[in-house]
């Protein structure tokens, strides 16, 4: 089956260029969000360790 090309819409080339520019900039926001979430999880873990686990003392 032969597909006929779809005519290009006005402004479509500009949209493709904008998307290409955004992709070239990289995933900076996603990395920042993942770093913040990781820091929050680590802080909660340390808080649990120091405020709950250590005060209970050594298990005998």
Biopython code that builds the backbone (N, CA, C, O; Angstrom):
import numpy as np
from Bio.PDB.StructureBuilder import StructureBuilder

atoms = [
    (1, "UNK", "N", (0.846, -1.181, 0.000)),
    (1, "UNK", "CA", (0.000, 0.000, 0.000)),
    (1, "UNK", "C", (0.888, 1.239, 0.000)),
    (1, "UNK", "O", (1.821, 1.336, 0.798)),
    (2, "UNK", "N", (0.611, 2.161, -0.868)),
    (2, "UNK", "CA", (1.384, 3.393, -0.987)),
    (2, "UNK", "C", (0.658, 4.493, -0.213)),
    (2, "UNK", "O", (-0.530, 4.748, -0.414)),
    (3, "UNK", "N", (1.422, 5.140, 0.687)),
    (3, "UNK", "CA", (0.838, 6.223, 1.481)),
    (3, "UNK", "C", (1.132, 7.557, 0.811)),
    (3, "UNK", "O", (2.258, 7.808, 0.383)),
    (4, "UNK", "N", (0.139, 8.391, 0.724)),
    (4, "UNK", "CA", (0.338, 9.717, 0.160)),
    (4, "UNK", "C", (0.787, 10.652, 1.270)),
    (4, "UNK", "O", (0.283, 10.565, 2.389)),
    (5, "UNK", "N", (1.727, 11.547, 0.979)),
    (5, "UNK", "CA", (2.189, 12.460, 2.024)),
    (5, "UNK", "C", (1.100, 13.444, 2.433)),
    (5, "UNK", "O", (0.323, 13.916, 1.603)),
    (6, "UNK", "N", (1.061, 13.737, 3.713)),
    (6, "UNK", "CA", (0.088, 14.682, 4.254)),
    (6, "UNK", "C", (0.651, 16.079, 4.078)),
    (6, "UNK", "O", (1.810, 16.319, 4.417)),
    (7, "UNK", "N", (-0.138, 17.005, 3.557)),
    (7, "UNK", "CA", (0.381, 18.365, 3.395)),
    (7, "UNK", "C", (0.724, 18.977, 4.754)),
    (7, "UNK", "O", (0.031, 18.757, 5.747)),
    (8, "UNK", "N", (1.802, 19.742, 4.769)),
    (8, "UNK", "CA", (2.266, 20.357, 6.019)),
    (8, "UNK", "C", (1.354, 21.514, 6.402)),
    (8, "UNK", "O", (0.964, 22.319, 5.556)),
    (9, "UNK", "N", (1.020, 21.588, 7.680)),
    (9, "UNK", "CA", (0.161, 22.649, 8.197)),
    (9, "UNK", "C", (1.004, 23.913, 8.413)),
    (9, "UNK", "O", (2.209, 23.817, 8.649)),
    (10, "UNK", "N", (0.381, 25.094, 8.334)),
    (10, "UNK", "CA", (1.130, 26.320, 8.604)),
    (10, "UNK", "C", (1.620, 26.333, 10.056)),
    (10, "UNK", "O", (0.852, 26.040, 10.972)),
    (11, "UNK", "N", (2.858, 26.661, 10.261)),
    (11, "UNK", "CA", (3.444, 26.726, 11.594)),
    (11, "UNK", "C", (3.932, 25.393, 12.125)),
    (11, "UNK", "O", (4.484, 25.343, 13.224)),
    (12, "UNK", "N", (3.747, 24.314, 11.385)),
    (12, "UNK", "CA", (4.159, 22.996, 11.871)),
    (12, "UNK", "C", (5.678, 22.897, 11.970)),
    (12, "UNK", "O", (6.205, 22.289, 12.902)),
    (13, "UNK", "N", (6.380, 23.495, 11.012)),
    (13, "UNK", "CA", (7.845, 23.460, 11.039)),
    (13, "UNK", "C", (8.369, 24.200, 12.272)),
    (13, "UNK", "O", (9.333, 23.754, 12.895)),
    (14, "UNK", "N", (7.753, 25.311, 12.624)),
    (14, "UNK", "CA", (8.164, 26.068, 13.810)),
    (14, "UNK", "C", (7.948, 25.236, 15.073)),
    (14, "UNK", "O", (8.774, 25.280, 15.984)),
    (15, "UNK", "N", (6.858, 24.486, 15.141)),
    (15, "UNK", "CA", (6.606, 23.632, 16.304)),
    (15, "UNK", "C", (7.662, 22.545, 16.410)),
    (15, "UNK", "O", (8.139, 22.246, 17.505)),
    (16, "UNK", "N", (8.031, 21.951, 15.281)),
    (16, "UNK", "CA", (9.062, 20.912, 15.289)),
    (16, "UNK", "C", (10.399, 21.480, 15.760)),
    (16, "UNK", "O", (11.138, 20.815, 16.486)),
    (17, "UNK", "N", (10.706, 22.699, 15.352)),
    (17, "UNK", "CA", (11.961, 23.331, 15.787)),
    (17, "UNK", "C", (11.933, 23.628, 17.278)),
    (17, "UNK", "O", (12.951, 23.476, 17.953)),
    (18, "UNK", "N", (10.780, 24.052, 17.809)),
    (18, "UNK", "CA", (10.658, 24.308, 19.245)),
    (18, "UNK", "C", (10.831, 23.018, 20.043)),
    (18, "UNK", "O", (11.520, 23.003, 21.063)),
    (19, "UNK", "N", (10.214, 21.948, 19.583)),
    (19, "UNK", "CA", (10.343, 20.663, 20.269)),
    (19, "UNK", "C", (11.786, 20.192, 20.228)),
    (19, "UNK", "O", (12.301, 19.696, 21.230)),
    (20, "UNK", "N", (12.444, 20.336, 19.093)),
    (20, "UNK", "CA", (13.843, 19.920, 18.974)),
    (20, "UNK", "C", (14.729, 20.714, 19.933)),
    (20, "UNK", "O", (15.648, 20.149, 20.527)),
    (21, "UNK", "N", (14.471, 21.999, 20.093)),
    (21, "UNK", "CA", (15.253, 22.829, 21.017)),
    (21, "UNK", "C", (15.045, 22.380, 22.464)),
    (21, "UNK", "O", (16.002, 22.319, 23.236)),
    (22, "UNK", "N", (13.813, 22.068, 22.833)),
    (22, "UNK", "CA", (13.526, 21.604, 24.186)),
    (22, "UNK", "C", (14.236, 20.285, 24.463)),
    (22, "UNK", "O", (14.799, 20.098, 25.542)),
    (23, "UNK", "N", (14.214, 19.371, 23.497)),
    (23, "UNK", "CA", (14.873, 18.071, 23.665)),
    (23, "UNK", "C", (16.382, 18.242, 23.780)),
    (23, "UNK", "O", (17.033, 17.519, 24.534)),
    (24, "UNK", "N", (16.944, 19.196, 23.036)),
    (24, "UNK", "CA", (18.393, 19.432, 23.106)),
    (24, "UNK", "C", (18.826, 19.919, 24.486)),
    (24, "UNK", "O", (19.955, 19.658, 24.900)),
    (25, "UNK", "N", (17.950, 20.622, 25.204)),
    (25, "UNK", "CA", (18.296, 21.160, 26.518)),
    (25, "UNK", "C", (18.456, 20.068, 27.572)),
    (25, "UNK", "O", (19.124, 20.288, 28.583)),
    (26, "UNK", "N", (17.872, 18.923, 27.363)),
    (26, "UNK", "CA", (18.053, 17.799, 28.275)),
    (26, "UNK", "C", (17.043, 17.753, 29.404)),
    (26, "UNK", "O", (16.188, 18.629, 29.538)),
    (27, "UNK", "N", (17.161, 16.701, 30.221)),
    (27, "UNK", "CA", (16.181, 16.461, 31.280)),
    (27, "UNK", "C", (16.553, 17.115, 32.607)),
    (27, "UNK", "O", (16.507, 16.454, 33.644)),
    (28, "UNK", "N", (16.912, 18.373, 32.600)),
    (28, "UNK", "CA", (17.351, 19.044, 33.828)),
    (28, "UNK", "C", (16.293, 19.084, 34.913)),
    (28, "UNK", "O", (16.596, 18.839, 36.081)),
    (29, "UNK", "N", (15.067, 19.387, 34.549)),
    (29, "UNK", "CA", (13.990, 19.464, 35.542)),
    (29, "UNK", "C", (13.683, 18.116, 36.160)),
    (29, "UNK", "O", (13.432, 18.021, 37.361)),
    (30, "UNK", "N", (13.703, 17.074, 35.345)),
    (30, "UNK", "CA", (13.428, 15.729, 35.860)),
    (30, "UNK", "C", (14.530, 15.290, 36.824)),
    (30, "UNK", "O", (14.247, 14.666, 37.847)),
    (31, "UNK", "N", (15.768, 15.610, 36.506)),
    (31, "UNK", "CA", (16.871, 15.249, 37.406)),
    (31, "UNK", "C", (16.782, 16.018, 38.721)),
    (31, "UNK", "O", (17.060, 15.466, 39.786)),
    (32, "UNK", "N", (16.399, 17.277, 38.650)),
    (32, "UNK", "CA", (16.248, 18.075, 39.874)),
    (32, "UNK", "C", (15.125, 17.511, 40.746)),
    (32, "UNK", "O", (15.280, 17.400, 41.962)),
    (33, "UNK", "N", (14.012, 17.160, 40.136)),
    (33, "UNK", "CA", (12.892, 16.593, 40.886)),
    (33, "UNK", "C", (13.268, 15.255, 41.516)),
    (33, "UNK", "O", (12.928, 14.999, 42.671)),
    (34, "UNK", "N", (13.962, 14.404, 40.773)),
    (34, "UNK", "CA", (14.390, 13.114, 41.312)),
    (34, "UNK", "C", (15.382, 13.310, 42.464)),
    (34, "UNK", "O", (15.340, 12.568, 43.446)),
    (35, "UNK", "N", (16.267, 14.294, 42.353)),
    (35, "UNK", "CA", (17.230, 14.561, 43.426)),
    (35, "UNK", "C", (16.531, 15.039, 44.692)),
    (35, "UNK", "O", (16.883, 14.617, 45.793)),
    (36, "UNK", "N", (15.553, 15.910, 44.543)),
    (36, "UNK", "CA", (14.813, 16.405, 45.703)),
    (36, "UNK", "C", (14.041, 15.272, 46.372)),
    (36, "UNK", "O", (14.036, 15.165, 47.599)),
    (37, "UNK", "N", (13.391, 14.431, 45.579)),
    (37, "UNK", "CA", (12.645, 13.311, 46.143)),
    (37, "UNK", "C", (13.564, 12.341, 46.867)),
    (37, "UNK", "O", (13.213, 11.836, 47.934)),
    (38, "UNK", "N", (14.733, 12.076, 46.305)),
    (38, "UNK", "CA", (15.706, 11.183, 46.943)),
    (38, "UNK", "C", (16.195, 11.777, 48.262)),
    (38, "UNK", "O", (16.333, 11.063, 49.256)),
    (39, "UNK", "N", (16.454, 13.075, 48.270)),
    (39, "UNK", "CA", (16.907, 13.734, 49.502)),
    (39, "UNK", "C", (15.836, 13.659, 50.590)),
    (39, "UNK", "O", (16.159, 13.467, 51.762)),
    (40, "UNK", "N", (14.572, 13.807, 50.213)),
    (40, "UNK", "CA", (13.483, 13.727, 51.197)),
    (40, "UNK", "C", (13.391, 12.320, 51.778)),
    (40, "UNK", "O", (13.242, 12.158, 52.989)),
    (41, "UNK", "N", (13.479, 11.305, 50.926)),
    (41, "UNK", "CA", (13.419, 9.924, 51.414)),
    (41, "UNK", "C", (14.595, 9.627, 52.338)),
    (41, "UNK", "O", (14.415, 8.989, 53.375)),
    (42, "UNK", "N", (15.787, 10.075, 51.984)),
    (42, "UNK", "CA", (16.959, 9.851, 52.833)),
    (42, "UNK", "C", (16.800, 10.571, 54.176)),
    (42, "UNK", "O", (17.165, 10.023, 55.217)),
    (43, "UNK", "N", (16.263, 11.785, 54.160)),
    (43, "UNK", "CA", (16.055, 12.531, 55.411)),
    (43, "UNK", "C", (15.055, 11.819, 56.311)),
    (43, "UNK", "O", (15.257, 11.752, 57.523)),
    (44, "UNK", "N", (13.985, 11.288, 55.738)),
    (44, "UNK", "CA", (13.000, 10.543, 56.533)),
    (44, "UNK", "C", (13.635, 9.293, 57.126)),
    (44, "UNK", "O", (13.380, 8.954, 58.282)),
    (45, "UNK", "N", (14.463, 8.605, 56.338)),
    (45, "UNK", "CA", (15.120, 7.392, 56.833)),
    (45, "UNK", "C", (16.047, 7.709, 57.996)),
    (45, "UNK", "O", (16.032, 7.003, 59.005)),
    (46, "UNK", "N", (16.863, 8.767, 57.872)),
    (46, "UNK", "CA", (17.772, 9.144, 58.961)),
    (46, "UNK", "C", (16.983, 9.589, 60.191)),
    (46, "UNK", "O", (17.368, 9.268, 61.316)),
    (47, "UNK", "N", (15.892, 10.319, 59.997)),
    (47, "UNK", "CA", (15.069, 10.735, 61.135)),
    (47, "UNK", "C", (14.524, 9.517, 61.859)),
    (47, "UNK", "O", (14.559, 9.472, 63.089)),
    (48, "UNK", "N", (14.029, 8.546, 61.141)),
    (48, "UNK", "CA", (13.531, 7.326, 61.765)),
    (48, "UNK", "C", (14.649, 6.629, 62.525)),
    (48, "UNK", "O", (14.453, 6.197, 63.660)),
    (49, "UNK", "N", (15.820, 6.517, 61.907)),
    (49, "UNK", "CA", (16.946, 5.817, 62.525)),
    (49, "UNK", "C", (17.366, 6.490, 63.829)),
    (49, "UNK", "O", (17.522, 5.819, 64.849)),
    (50, "UNK", "N", (17.551, 7.804, 63.803)),
    (50, "UNK", "CA", (18.055, 8.507, 64.978)),
    (50, "UNK", "C", (16.983, 8.769, 66.039)),
    (50, "UNK", "O", (17.297, 8.817, 67.229)),
    (51, "UNK", "N", (15.727, 8.939, 65.627)),
    (51, "UNK", "CA", (14.689, 9.289, 66.594)),
    (51, "UNK", "C", (13.901, 8.082, 67.113)),
    (51, "UNK", "O", (13.289, 8.167, 68.178)),
    (52, "UNK", "N", (13.903, 6.969, 66.389)),
    (52, "UNK", "CA", (13.126, 5.808, 66.813)),
    (52, "UNK", "C", (14.016, 4.614, 67.118)),
    (52, "UNK", "O", (13.907, 4.023, 68.193)),
    (53, "UNK", "N", (14.881, 4.254, 66.206)),
    (53, "UNK", "CA", (15.669, 3.039, 66.363)),
    (53, "UNK", "C", (16.732, 3.154, 67.437)),
    (53, "UNK", "O", (16.802, 2.293, 68.313)),
    (54, "UNK", "N", (17.569, 4.196, 67.400)),
    (54, "UNK", "CA", (18.652, 4.326, 68.381)),
    (54, "UNK", "C", (18.150, 4.521, 69.815)),
    (54, "UNK", "O", (18.727, 3.927, 70.725)),
    (55, "UNK", "N", (17.111, 5.318, 70.063)),
    (55, "UNK", "CA", (16.656, 5.462, 71.460)),
    (55, "UNK", "C", (16.160, 4.172, 72.102)),
    (55, "UNK", "O", (16.123, 4.083, 73.329)),
    (56, "UNK", "N", (15.782, 3.177, 71.318)),
    (56, "UNK", "CA", (15.304, 1.909, 71.888)),
    (56, "UNK", "C", (16.457, 1.124, 72.505)),
    (56, "UNK", "O", (16.226, 0.268, 73.359)),
    (57, "UNK", "N", (17.670, 1.393, 72.098)),
    (57, "UNK", "CA", (18.823, 0.729, 72.691)),
    (57, "UNK", "C", (19.166, -0.574, 72.006)),
    (57, "UNK", "O", (18.599, -0.915, 70.968)),
    (58, "UNK", "N", (20.111, -1.309, 72.604)),
    (58, "UNK", "CA", (20.587, -2.565, 72.043)),
    (58, "UNK", "C", (19.589, -3.665, 72.344)),
    (58, "UNK", "O", (19.098, -3.766, 73.469)),
    (59, "UNK", "N", (19.285, -4.482, 71.366)),
    (59, "UNK", "CA", (18.402, -5.630, 71.578)),
    (59, "UNK", "C", (19.211, -6.757, 72.196)),
    (59, "UNK", "O", (20.268, -7.121, 71.681)),
    (60, "UNK", "N", (18.716, -7.317, 73.307)),
    (60, "UNK", "CA", (19.472, -8.378, 73.978)),
    (60, "UNK", "C", (18.801, -9.709, 73.846)),
    (60, "UNK", "O", (19.307, -10.709, 74.355)),
]
sb = StructureBuilder()
sb.init_structure("model")
sb.init_model(0)
sb.init_chain("A")
sb.init_seg("    ")
for serial, (resi, resn, name, xyz) in enumerate(atoms, 1):
    if name == "N":
        sb.init_residue(resn, " ", resi, " ")
    sb.init_atom(name, np.array(xyz, "f"), 0.0, 1.0, " ", f" {name:<3s}", serial, name[0])
structure = sb.get_structure()
